[in-house]
Amino acid sequence: MQIKKSDHLEGLLSDERGLTTVEYIIILCLIAVVGFAIWKKFGETVKAKVGGADSVVGTLPTESAP
């Protein structure tokens, strides 16, 4: 029995077994992109706060007065 190319192609197009995996991969990629964006924003904020604290600590006296 010979299978026509159109029947084979039709079978491939109607096969939905791999769609769930693809959907999960897309969702995972979107979560990763959002996570990296939040990490970058959070990292910049922490860097600014530490820099500000460093300049304040640098102005404090190092010896206690008697």
Backbone as a printed PyTorch tensor [residue, N CA C, xyz], in Angstrom:
tensor([[[ 0.8300, -1.1700,  0.0000],
         [ 0.0000,  0.0000,  0.0000],
         [ 0.8790,  1.2390,  0.0000]],

        [[ 0.6100,  2.1250, -0.8800],
         [ 1.4130,  3.3360, -1.0250],
         [ 0.6680,  4.5070, -0.3750]],

        [[ 1.3930,  5.2540,  0.4410],
         [ 0.8010,  6.4110,  1.1120],
         [ 1.0870,  7.6500,  0.2810]],

        [[ 0.0560,  8.3990,  0.0260],
         [ 0.2280,  9.6310, -0.7380],
         [ 0.8830, 10.6840,  0.1400]],

        [[ 1.6250, 11.5800, -0.5020],
         [ 2.2670, 12.6510,  0.2490],
         [ 1.2320, 13.5540,  0.9140]],

        [[ 0.1240, 13.7850,  0.2440],
         [-0.8980, 14.6530,  0.8210],
         [-1.5170, 14.0180,  2.0640]],

        [[-1.6910, 12.6980,  2.0710],
         [-2.2250, 12.0160,  3.2450],
         [-1.2310, 12.0850,  4.4030]],

        [[ 0.0380, 11.9210,  4.0910],
         [ 1.0840, 11.9810,  5.1120],
         [ 1.1630, 13.3930,  5.6970]],

        [[ 1.1340, 14.4000,  4.8350],
         [ 1.1950, 15.7940,  5.2770],
         [-0.0310, 16.1440,  6.1040]],

        [[-1.1710, 15.6630,  5.6920],
         [-2.4130, 15.9080,  6.4220],
         [-2.3320, 15.2790,  7.8150]],

        [[-1.7610, 14.1110,  7.8950],
         [-1.5900, 13.4500,  9.1890],
         [-0.6570, 14.2170, 10.1020]],

        [[ 0.4160, 14.7540,  9.5420],
         [ 1.3580, 15.5400, 10.3420],
         [ 0.7190, 16.8340, 10.8430]],

        [[-0.0630, 17.4810,  9.9910],
         [-0.6850, 18.7400, 10.3790],
         [-1.7790, 18.5420, 11.4260]],

        [[-2.4310, 17.4120, 11.4200],
         [-3.4950, 17.1610, 12.3940],
         [-2.9660, 16.5910, 13.7070]],

        [[-1.6930, 16.2100, 13.7560],
         [-1.0990, 15.6510, 14.9720],
         [-0.8240, 16.7800, 15.9600]],

        [[-1.4330, 16.7130, 17.1410],
         [-1.2960, 17.7680, 18.1370],
         [-0.5270, 17.3020, 19.3780]],

        [[ 0.1630, 16.1920, 19.3010],
         [ 0.8410, 15.6450, 20.4720],
         [ 1.9540, 16.5410, 20.9850]],

        [[ 2.6540, 17.2470, 20.1240],
         [ 3.7760, 18.0640, 20.5600],
         [ 3.4120, 19.4910, 20.9200]],

        [[ 2.1540, 19.8710, 20.7310],
         [ 1.7640, 21.2560, 20.9910],
         [ 1.9060, 21.6440, 22.4530]],

        [[ 1.5870, 20.7660, 23.3510],
         [ 1.6830, 21.0850, 24.7720],
         [ 3.1200, 21.3790, 25.1560]],

        [[ 4.0400, 20.6100, 24.6490],
         [ 5.4540, 20.8360, 24.9330],
         [ 5.8980, 22.1810, 24.3910]],

        [[ 5.4940, 22.5120, 23.1990],
         [ 5.8580, 23.7940, 22.6000],
         [ 5.2680, 24.9410, 23.4160]],

        [[ 4.0350, 24.7920, 23.8500],
         [ 3.4120, 25.8300, 24.6710],
         [ 4.1770, 26.0280, 25.9700]],

        [[ 4.5770, 24.9430, 26.6130],
         [ 5.3490, 25.0530, 27.8530],
         [ 6.6990, 25.7250, 27.6060]],

        [[ 7.3320, 25.4290, 26.4990],
         [ 8.6200, 26.0550, 26.1780],
         [ 8.4410, 27.5530, 25.9580]],

        [[ 7.3790, 27.9380, 25.2620],
         [ 7.1170, 29.3650, 25.0350],
         [ 6.8570, 30.0750, 26.3590]],

        [[ 6.0560, 29.4740, 27.2240],
         [ 5.7670, 30.0720, 28.5230],
         [ 7.0430, 30.1810, 29.3510]],

        [[ 7.8710, 29.1500, 29.3330],
         [ 9.1310, 29.1720, 30.0730],
         [10.0410, 30.2820, 29.5740]],

        [[10.1110, 30.4610, 28.2660],
         [10.9320, 31.5400, 27.6990],
         [10.4020, 32.9120, 28.1100]],

        [[ 9.0950, 33.0890, 28.1010],
         [ 8.5160, 34.3630, 28.5270],
         [ 8.7990, 34.6380, 29.9960]],

        [[ 8.6950, 33.6210, 30.8290],
         [ 9.0070, 33.7890, 32.2500],
         [10.4750, 34.1470, 32.4350]],

        [[11.3530, 33.5300, 31.6640],
         [12.7830, 33.8230, 31.7610],
         [13.0780, 35.2660, 31.3570]],

        [[12.4520, 35.7310, 30.2880],
         [12.6750, 37.1090, 29.8320],
         [12.1920, 38.0970, 30.8870]],

        [[11.0140, 37.8530, 31.4380],
         [10.4900, 38.7400, 32.4860],
         [11.3930, 38.6820, 33.7220]],

        [[11.8480, 37.5020, 34.0640],
         [12.7520, 37.3540, 35.2060],
         [14.0550, 38.1200, 35.0180]],

        [[14.6280, 38.0420, 33.8360],
         [15.8670, 38.7810, 33.5730],
         [15.6350, 40.2830, 33.6360]],

        [[14.5040, 40.7470, 33.1320],
         [14.1950, 42.1880, 33.1720],
         [14.0380, 42.6660, 34.6130]],

        [[13.3410, 41.8760, 35.4250],
         [13.1710, 42.2480, 36.8340],
         [14.5110, 42.2090, 37.5540]],

        [[15.3230, 41.1950, 37.2760],
         [16.6380, 41.0830, 37.9120],
         [17.5030, 42.2910, 37.5600]],

        [[17.4640, 42.7070, 36.3060],
         [18.2610, 43.8610, 35.8860],
         [17.7880, 45.1210, 36.5990]],

        [[16.4880, 45.3240, 36.6680],
         [15.9370, 46.4900, 37.3500],
         [16.2730, 46.4460, 38.8350]],

        [[16.0990, 45.2950, 39.4520],
         [16.3970, 45.1330, 40.8740],
         [17.8840, 45.3350, 41.1320]],

        [[18.7290, 44.8260, 40.2680],
         [20.1760, 44.9690, 40.4310],
         [20.6230, 46.4160, 40.3690]],

        [[20.0420, 47.1880, 39.4680],
         [20.3830, 48.6040, 39.3670],
         [19.9550, 49.3500, 40.6320]],

        [[18.8120, 49.0120, 41.1820],
         [18.3300, 49.6630, 42.4020],
         [19.2470, 49.3420, 43.5700]],

        [[19.6280, 48.0870, 43.7080],
         [20.5250, 47.6890, 44.7960],
         [21.8740, 48.3770, 44.6500]],

        [[22.3730, 48.4520, 43.4430],
         [23.6580, 49.1090, 43.2070],
         [23.5960, 50.5810, 43.6220]],

        [[22.5090, 51.2560, 43.2920],
         [22.3580, 52.6660, 43.6640],
         [22.2650, 52.8220, 45.1810]],

        [[21.5200, 51.9530, 45.8370],
         [21.3760, 52.0310, 47.3000],
         [22.7040, 51.7780, 48.0050]],

        [[23.4450, 50.7960, 47.5570],
         [24.7400, 50.4850, 48.1710],
         [25.7150, 51.6320, 47.9540]],

        [[25.6930, 52.2140, 46.7640],
         [26.5640, 53.3600, 46.5000],
         [26.2380, 54.5380, 47.4060]],

        [[24.9440, 54.7880, 47.6260],
         [24.5440, 55.8670, 48.5310],
         [24.9430, 55.5790, 49.9630]],

        [[24.7760, 54.3470, 50.4060],
         [25.1570, 53.9680, 51.7630],
         [26.6600, 54.0530, 51.9480]],

        [[27.4040, 53.6970, 50.9320],
         [28.8680, 53.7460, 51.0010],
         [29.3440, 55.1830, 51.2040]],

        [[28.7310, 56.1250, 50.5240],
         [29.1590, 57.5170, 50.6780],
         [28.8000, 58.0540, 52.0690]],

        [[27.6880, 57.6100, 52.6480],
         [27.3070, 58.0370, 53.9940],
         [28.2490, 57.4240, 55.0310]],

        [[28.5450, 56.1330, 54.8900],
         [29.4310, 55.4620, 55.8380],
         [30.8340, 56.0670, 55.7660]],

        [[31.2460, 56.4920, 54.6030],
         [32.5740, 57.1000, 54.4620],
         [32.7190, 58.4180, 55.2020]],

        [[31.6300, 59.0830, 55.5210],
         [31.7040, 60.3660, 56.2220],
         [31.6110, 60.2110, 57.7290]],

        [[31.3550, 59.0230, 58.2500],
         [31.2390, 58.8000, 59.6810],
         [32.6080, 58.8200, 60.3490]],

        [[32.6720, 59.3170, 61.5680],
         [33.9760, 59.3180, 62.2660],
         [34.3960, 57.8910, 62.5980]],

        [[35.6920, 57.6720, 62.5610],
         [36.2070, 56.3230, 62.8120],
         [36.6330, 56.1250, 64.2620]],

        [[36.8060, 57.2080, 65.0270],
         [37.2000, 57.0870, 66.4330],
         [36.0670, 57.5880, 67.3160]],

        [[35.9090, 56.9730, 68.4680],
         [34.8980, 57.4490, 69.3880],
         [35.4760, 58.5440, 70.2710]],

        [[34.6670, 59.5470, 70.5920],
         [35.1250, 60.6540, 71.4330],
         [35.0550, 60.2320, 72.9010]],

        [[36.0770, 60.6520, 73.7400],
         [36.0600, 60.2660, 75.1690],
         [35.0410, 61.0120, 75.9670]]])
